[in-house]
Amino acid sequence: MKHNLSKLIDVKSLITLASTLIFGYLSLKGSISSEQFLTIFTTIVAFYFGTQHQKKNS
């Protein structure tokens, strides 16, 4: 359990979570459109899981 928690507090994880929260807030506020949010969110999540997959296979 502690190992999973320490992995969650990784810098990339924090950046991913913070970016998701920020862009979600901007989308709800109306500063960016839902299409822009979806594009940004998809890119961030794909990059995060892509690097995790790459790290796991190395």
FENJO-V606187 format. One record per helix or strand of 2 or more residues. SS is the DSSP state (~ for helix, > for strand). FROM is the first residue (numbers start at 1). TO is the last residue. If there is no record, write none. Layout:
BEGIN
ss=SS from=FROM to=TO
ss=SS from=FROM to=TO
END
This chain:
BEGIN
ss=~ from=2 to=8
ss=~ from=11 to=29
ss=~ from=34 to=57
END
